[in-house]
Amino acid sequence: MDDTMKVSPKDVFLHLLAVITLYASAIALGTLLFQYIDYWFPALGNAYYYKEGITSAMRFAISAIIVVFPVYFLVSRMLRKAYEAEPGRINLAIRKWLAYFTLFLAAGIAIGWLVAVINKFLGGDFTTAFLLKALAIFFITGSIFYYYRAITRGEENRQAVRNFGYAVSAIVLASIIAAFFLVGSPTSARLQKQDIQRISDMSMLQSYIVNYWQAKNALPAALSDLNDALRGVSVPKDPAGNDYGYAVKGPLIFDICATFDTKGDSQSQGPSSIAYPASYGLLGGLDVNWAHPAGYHCFGRTIDKDFFKNYPTKSL
């Protein structure tokens, strides 16, 4: 078969699908590796966003890789079999154009990151996290460049190139498996979201209680006393449908309680725990910590009269 073989719609479909899934897989893998780096080398003041940001991005990257990378692998296999059956297809114009375009993108990204690395170094802002991210980018773009350079030379069927492709696939698989140890199972993710909702509800209840005390110069006897249709105040239910606990301990002291599914504190770093900021809300100008163990837990609160004043009463 000669070099003038015509490009069929099937050829266009398979080659475009292979390149698009390759780009999508590379972006998803880069995102996943970046989250690993942010997890182990967090920016200052970024601890709280471990669960909110990093694990969320990890889940999205894992989902993308699980769907897209196998498609790329299967399409590449189909193309390889087509080349073996009809060697003339190796010279298809669309194949060469897409291969060189991919080389151009990989080289451009690598050069851009190299410039950024040198700029960071000269500016004194060179950090371990940035270096590792640069290495991750160089690994991804370098792998793509190596493989597609072999394609442009007609060497993609060499055993060394194939072994390299298998090694990269193994690294992708290992990255996905390792990520599950950080993000946890879908069940643990659901339980963590429920606990985050509980803390959000209790923070809101705390504000309602303080406002009630400011207006009436007394703590509510029960949480149901906070309900006020006129002001749009409604006591929320626990995500499991249970009532939140509440007890008055003194004229200015009260407890609010809930049953938590997971552990939560300001240092948590694991799939079965939640990281809260050191202070999640204020009470009387003092930091309020929402750290809690798994199970039933009460938060003791004391209203500081120097910071919260009663509303002045007006006589009619």
C-alpha positions in Angstrom: 0.0 0.0 0.0 1.4 3.4 -1.0 1.9 6.6 0.9 -1.2 8.2 -0.8 -3.7 6.2 1.2 -6.8 8.3 1.7 -8.0 9.3 5.2 -11.3 7.8 6.0 -13.9 9.1 8.6 -12.9 6.2 10.8 -9.3 7.3 10.7 -10.2 10.8 11.7 -12.4 9.6 14.5 -9.8 7.2 16.0 -6.8 9.5 15.7 -8.7 12.5 17.1 -10.1 10.4 20.0 -6.7 9.1 20.8 -5.1 12.5 21.0 -8.0 14.1 22.9 -8.1 11.3 25.5 -4.3 11.6 25.8 -4.5 15.3 26.6 -7.4 14.7 29.0 -5.5 11.9 30.7 -2.3 14.0 31.0 -4.3 16.9 32.6 -6.1 14.6 35.0 -2.8 12.9 36.0 -1.1 16.3 36.5 -4.0 17.5 38.7 -3.7 14.3 40.8 0.0 14.7 41.2 -0.4 18.4 42.1 -2.9 17.4 44.8 -0.4 14.9 46.2 2.1 17.6 46.5 -0.3 20.1 48.1 -1.3 17.4 50.6 2.3 16.7 51.7 3.6 20.2 51.3 0.6 22.5 52.1 0.8 26.2 51.8 0.7 28.3 54.9 -2.8 28.7 56.3 -4.1 26.0 53.8 -4.7 23.1 56.3 -8.4 23.6 56.4 -8.8 23.2 52.7 -7.3 19.7 52.8 -10.7 18.1 52.8 -12.6 20.8 51.0 -10.2 21.4 48.1 -7.5 18.8 47.8 -9.7 15.7 48.2 -12.4 17.2 45.9 -9.8 17.8 43.2 -8.4 14.3 43.7 -11.8 12.7 43.3 -12.4 14.6 40.1 -8.9 13.6 38.7 -9.4 9.9 39.7 -12.8 9.9 38.0 -11.4 11.4 34.8 -8.4 9.0 34.7 -10.6 6.0 35.3 -12.9 6.9 32.4 -10.5 8.6 29.9 -7.2 6.7 30.2 -8.7 3.2 29.4 -10.3 4.8 26.3 -6.9 6.1 25.2 -5.3 2.7 25.8 -8.0 0.8 23.8 -8.0 3.3 20.9 -4.2 3.2 20.7 -4.4 -0.6 20.7 -7.0 -0.5 17.8 -4.7 1.8 15.8 -1.7 -0.3 16.4 -3.5 -3.4 15.1 -4.7 -1.4 12.1 -1.1 -0.4 11.4 0.0 -4.0 11.6 -2.7 -5.1 9.3 -2.1 -2.3 6.8 1.4 -0.9 7.2 0.5 2.0 4.8 -1.7 3.6 7.5 1.5 4.6 9.3 1.9 7.3 6.7 -1.6 8.8 7.0 -1.4 12.6 7.0 -3.7 13.0 10.0 -1.5 10.7 12.1 1.7 12.7 11.3 0.0 16.1 11.8 -1.5 15.1 15.2 1.8 13.6 16.3 3.8 16.7 15.5 1.1 18.9 17.1 1.3 16.9 20.3 5.1 17.2 20.2 4.7 21.0 19.8 2.3 21.2 22.8 4.6 19.0 25.0 7.7 21.0 24.2 5.9 24.3 24.7 4.6 23.3 28.1 7.9 22.0 29.2 9.7 25.1 28.1 7.1 27.3 29.8 7.6 25.5 33.1 11.4 25.6 32.8 11.1 29.4 32.4 8.9 29.5 35.5 11.3 27.4 37.5 14.2 29.7 36.7 12.1 32.8 37.4 11.1 31.4 40.8 14.7 30.5 41.6 16.0 34.0 40.7 13.2 35.6 42.7 13.9 33.7 45.8 10.4 32.0 45.8 11.7 28.5 45.0 9.8 26.0 47.2 9.8 22.3 47.5 6.2 22.1 46.4 6.9 24.2 43.2 10.0 22.0 42.4 7.9 18.8 42.7 5.2 20.3 40.6 7.7 21.2 37.9 9.1 17.7 38.0 5.6 16.3 37.6 5.0 18.4 34.6 8.4 17.4 33.1 7.6 13.8 33.7 4.2 14.0 31.9 5.3 16.1 29.0 8.6 14.2 28.7 6.7 10.9 28.5 4.4 12.2 25.8 7.3 13.7 23.9 9.3 10.5 24.0 6.4 8.3 22.8 5.2 10.6 20.1 8.8 11.3 18.9 9.0 7.5 18.4 5.7 7.7 16.4 7.1 10.3 14.0 10.1 8.0 13.4 7.9 4.9 13.0 9.5 3.3 16.0 6.5 3.0 18.3 6.4 -0.8 17.9 10.0 -1.2 19.3 9.9 -3.2 22.5 11.7 -0.4 24.4 8.9 2.0 23.5 6.2 -0.5 24.4 7.9 -1.2 27.7 8.0 2.6 28.4 4.3 2.8 27.7 3.6 0.0 30.1 5.7 1.6 32.8 3.8 4.9 32.4 0.5 3.0 32.6 1.7 1.3 35.8 2.6 4.7 37.3 -0.9 6.0 36.5 -2.5 3.0 38.1 -0.4 3.3 41.2 -1.3 7.0 41.5 -5.0 6.1 41.4 -4.7 3.4 44.0 -2.6 5.5 46.3 -5.1 8.4 46.0 -7.9 6.2 47.5 -5.9 5.9 50.7 -6.1 9.7 51.0 -9.7 10.5 49.8 -11.2 7.4 51.4 -14.2 5.4 50.2 -17.5 7.0 48.9 -19.0 6.0 52.3 -16.4 7.9 54.3 -16.8 10.9 52.0 -20.6 10.9 52.7 -20.0 10.7 56.5 -17.5 13.5 56.4 -20.0 15.7 54.5 -22.6 15.0 57.1 -20.2 16.0 59.9 -19.3 19.2 58.1 -23.0 20.0 57.8 -23.4 19.3 61.6 -20.7 21.8 62.4 -22.2 24.4 60.0 -25.6 23.9 61.7 -24.2 24.2 65.2 -22.3 27.3 64.3 -25.6 28.8 63.2 -27.4 27.6 66.3 -24.6 29.2 68.4 -25.3 32.5 66.7 -29.1 32.1 67.2 -28.5 31.4 71.0 -26.3 34.5 71.4 -28.8 36.7 69.6 -31.6 35.3 71.8 -29.6 36.1 74.9 -28.9 39.6 73.7 -32.6 40.3 73.0 -34.0 38.6 76.2 -31.1 38.7 78.7 -31.6 35.0 79.2 -30.6 31.8 77.4 -33.4 29.8 75.7 -34.6 26.9 77.8 -34.7 24.7 74.7 -33.6 25.0 71.1 -37.3 25.1 70.0 -37.5 28.5 71.7 -35.3 29.8 68.9 -37.9 29.2 66.2 -39.3 32.4 64.9 -41.2 32.5 61.7 -41.2 36.3 61.6 -37.4 36.5 61.6 -37.1 33.4 59.5 -35.3 31.5 62.2 -35.8 27.7 62.2 -33.8 25.2 64.2 -32.2 22.7 61.8 -32.2 18.9 62.2 -29.2 16.7 62.2 -28.4 15.3 58.7 -29.5 11.9 60.1 -32.8 13.4 61.2 -32.1 13.7 64.9 -32.4 16.8 67.1 -29.2 18.5 68.2 -28.5 18.4 71.9 -28.6 21.5 74.1 -28.3 22.2 77.8 -28.2 25.4 79.9 -25.3 25.2 82.4 -25.5 28.7 83.8 -26.7 32.3 83.1 -24.1 32.6 80.4 -23.0 29.0 79.8 -24.6 26.4 77.5 -23.7 23.2 75.7 -24.6 22.3 72.1 -24.2 18.6 71.2 -24.3 16.2 68.2 -23.3 12.7 67.3 -20.5 12.7 64.8 -19.6 9.9 62.4 -15.9 10.8 62.1 -13.2 12.6 64.0 -12.6 16.3 63.3 -9.8 18.6 64.5 -7.4 21.2 63.2 -4.7 18.7 62.4 -6.6 15.8 60.8 -5.0 14.3 57.7 -6.6 11.1 56.8 -9.6 9.6 55.0 -11.5 9.0 58.3 -11.1 12.5 59.7 -11.9 16.1 59.0 -9.6 19.1 59.3 -11.2 22.2 60.6 -9.4 25.6 61.0 -8.0 26.3 64.5 -10.9 28.8 65.0 -14.2 28.1 63.2 -16.3 31.0 64.4 -16.0 33.5 67.2 -17.8 33.7 70.6 -17.1 36.8 72.6 -14.0 37.7 70.5 -12.3 34.4 71.5 -11.4 31.6 69.2 -14.0 28.8 69.1 -12.7 25.3 68.3 -15.0 22.7 66.7 -12.6 19.8 67.2 -14.5 16.6 68.1 -14.1 12.8 68.4 -16.3 10.4 66.6 -19.5 9.8 68.5 -21.6 12.0 70.8 -19.8 15.2 71.8 -20.9 18.5 73.4 -19.3 21.9 72.9 -19.3 24.1 76.0 -19.8 27.8 75.3 -19.6 30.8 77.5 -20.9 34.2 76.4 -18.5 37.1 77.2 -20.6 40.1 78.3 -17.7 42.4 77.5 -18.2 41.6 73.8 -21.9 40.9 73.6 -24.3 43.4 75.0 -28.0 43.1 75.6 -30.1 45.1 73.3 -31.5 48.2 75.1 -35.2 47.9 75.8 -37.5 50.7 74.7 -40.6 51.7 76.6 -43.7 52.4 74.6 
